[in-house]
């Protein structure tokens, strides 16, 4: 391989590395919001809290009093969790506060949603790992194909040169 081709390949590799570095930088700069957004998408709309005494279905909705300034200090206040108490009245709690059912403090409202949310996040992680493995395999295969094509062309040129020289000697 001549020097110009090596320089071109090195420039391409450096360019790709720079683009990847920029992408990683952008993602990490917004990582808290991105992570929270993914967390939010994985959280179910309702969850059931059950213990020996009671079973309560808790629902989530957007907190109408939430503002973007609140996100930095308390991102969990974005949610209002509500449920129906034993007497039929709707009760609500904001963020990670505990629910009180029939006068008894039961559980953290957000914590009730965690098992299903974690299960959904683990599913996303598994899919991401599979996609990453497929992409890595595809890149490796593509690199092998490119190498083989370049090697074949090089071999063809060498054979052409070799046989061209032998044919010229035989024709004289």
C-alpha positions as CSV (number, residue, x, y, z in Angstrom):
1,X,0.0,0.0,0.0
2,X,1.5,3.3,-1.0
3,X,1.9,6.3,1.4
4,X,-1.0,8.3,0.1
5,X,-3.5,5.5,0.7
6,X,-2.2,5.0,4.2
7,X,-2.6,8.7,4.9
8,X,-6.2,8.6,3.5
9,X,-7.1,5.6,5.6
10,X,-5.6,7.2,8.7
11,X,-7.5,10.4,8.0
12,X,-10.8,8.5,7.7
13,X,-10.1,6.6,10.9
14,X,-9.3,9.9,12.8
15,X,-12.4,11.5,11.3
16,X,-14.6,8.7,12.4
17,X,-13.1,8.7,15.9
18,X,-13.7,12.5,16.1
19,X,-17.3,12.1,15.2
20,X,-17.8,9.4,17.8
21,X,-16.1,11.6,20.4
22,X,-18.4,14.5,19.6
23,X,-21.5,12.2,19.8
24,X,-20.3,10.8,23.1
25,X,-19.7,14.4,24.4
26,X,-23.2,15.5,23.4
27,X,-24.8,12.5,25.0
28,X,-22.9,12.8,28.2
29,X,-23.6,16.5,28.4
30,X,-27.3,15.7,28.5
31,X,-27.1,12.4,30.1
32,X,-29.2,13.1,33.2
33,X,-32.1,14.3,31.1
34,X,-31.6,11.5,28.6
35,X,-31.4,8.9,31.4
36,X,-34.5,10.4,33.1
37,X,-36.4,10.4,29.8
38,X,-35.6,6.7,29.3
39,X,-36.6,6.0,32.9
40,X,-39.8,7.9,32.4
41,X,-40.7,5.9,29.2
42,X,-40.1,2.6,31.0
43,X,-42.3,3.5,34.0
44,X,-45.8,2.0,33.8
45,X,-48.9,4.1,34.1
46,X,-50.1,2.1,37.2
47,X,-48.7,-0.3,39.7
48,X,-50.2,-2.4,42.5
49,X,-48.9,-2.3,46.0
50,X,-49.8,-5.4,48.0
51,X,-49.0,-6.5,51.5
52,X,-50.7,-8.8,54.0
53,X,-53.4,-6.3,54.8
54,X,-54.2,-4.4,51.6
55,X,-53.8,-4.1,47.9
56,X,-53.7,-0.6,46.4
57,X,-53.5,0.3,42.7
58,X,-51.4,3.5,42.3
59,X,-51.5,5.5,39.1
60,X,-49.1,8.2,37.9
61,X,-49.7,11.4,36.0
62,X,-47.8,14.6,35.3
63,X,-47.7,17.0,38.3
64,X,-49.6,20.1,37.1
65,X,-47.4,22.3,39.4
66,X,-44.1,21.0,38.0
67,X,-41.8,23.4,36.2
68,X,-38.5,22.8,34.4
69,X,-36.7,24.7,37.2
70,X,-37.8,22.0,39.6
71,X,-36.1,19.3,37.4
72,X,-32.6,20.2,38.7
73,X,-33.6,20.1,42.4
74,X,-36.2,17.4,42.5
75,X,-36.8,15.6,39.1
76,X,-39.2,13.1,40.8
77,X,-41.6,15.9,41.7
78,X,-42.6,15.7,38.0
79,X,-45.0,13.0,38.9
80,X,-48.1,13.0,40.9
81,X,-49.1,9.5,42.1
82,X,-52.8,9.0,43.0
83,X,-54.9,6.2,44.4
84,X,-58.3,5.6,45.9
85,X,-58.4,5.4,49.7
86,X,-60.6,2.8,51.5
87,X,-63.4,5.4,51.9
88,X,-63.4,6.0,48.1
89,X,-61.7,9.4,48.1
90,X,-58.8,10.1,45.6
91,X,-55.5,10.7,47.4
92,X,-52.4,11.9,45.8
93,X,-48.7,12.3,46.6
94,X,-45.9,14.1,44.8
95,X,-42.7,12.4,43.8
96,X,-41.1,9.9,46.2
97,X,-43.4,10.5,49.2
98,X,-45.2,7.7,51.0
99,X,-48.8,6.8,50.4
100,X,-51.2,6.7,53.4
101,X,-54.0,4.2,53.0
102,X,-56.8,4.0,55.6
103,X,-54.7,6.1,58.0
104,X,-51.6,3.9,57.7
105,X,-48.4,4.8,56.0
106,X,-47.7,2.0,53.5
107,X,-45.0,2.6,51.0
108,X,-43.1,5.0,48.8
109,X,-45.3,5.7,45.8
110,X,-42.4,5.8,43.4
111,X,-41.0,2.6,44.8
112,X,-44.1,0.7,43.9
113,X,-43.3,1.4,40.2
114,X,-39.7,0.4,40.4
115,X,-39.9,-3.4,39.8
116,X,-41.7,-3.0,36.5
117,X,-39.6,0.0,35.5
118,X,-36.4,-2.0,36.2
119,X,-37.7,-4.9,34.3
120,X,-38.4,-2.7,31.3
121,X,-35.0,-1.0,31.5
122,X,-33.3,-4.5,31.6
123,X,-35.2,-5.4,28.5
124,X,-33.9,-2.3,26.8
125,X,-30.4,-3.1,27.9
126,X,-30.7,-6.6,26.5
127,X,-31.9,-5.3,23.2
128,X,-29.1,-2.7,23.1
129,X,-26.5,-5.4,23.8
130,X,-27.9,-7.6,21.0
131,X,-27.9,-4.6,18.6
132,X,-24.4,-3.7,19.6
133,X,-23.2,-7.3,19.0
134,X,-24.9,-7.3,15.6
135,X,-23.3,-3.9,14.6
136,X,-19.9,-5.0,15.8
137,X,-20.2,-8.3,13.8
138,X,-21.3,-6.4,10.7
139,X,-18.4,-4.0,11.0
140,X,-15.9,-6.8,11.4
141,X,-17.4,-8.6,8.4
142,X,-17.3,-5.4,6.4
143,X,-13.7,-4.9,7.3
144,X,-12.8,-8.4,6.3
145,X,-14.6,-8.0,3.0
146,X,-12.8,-4.7,2.3
147,X,-9.5,-6.3,3.3
148,X,-10.2,-9.2,1.0
149,X,-11.1,-7.0,-1.9
150,X,-8.0,-4.9,-1.5
151,X,-5.8,-8.0,-1.1
152,X,-7.4,-9.6,-4.2
153,X,-6.8,-6.5,-6.3
154,X,-3.2,-6.4,-5.1
155,X,-2.7,-10.1,-5.9
156,X,-4.3,-9.5,-9.4
157,X,-1.9,-6.6,-10.1
158,X,1.1,-8.6,-9.0
159,X,0.0,-11.6,-11.1
160,X,-0.7,-9.3,-14.1
161,X,2.8,-7.7,-13.7
162,X,4.4,-11.1,-13.3
163,X,2.7,-12.6,-16.3
164,X,3.1,-9.5,-18.4
165,X,6.9,-9.6,-17.8
166,X,7.0,-13.4,-18.7
167,X,4.8,-12.9,-21.8
168,X,7.1,-10.1,-23.0
169,X,10.2,-12.3,-22.6
170,X,8.5,-15.2,-24.5
171,X,7.5,-12.9,-27.4
172,X,11.0,-11.7,-28.0
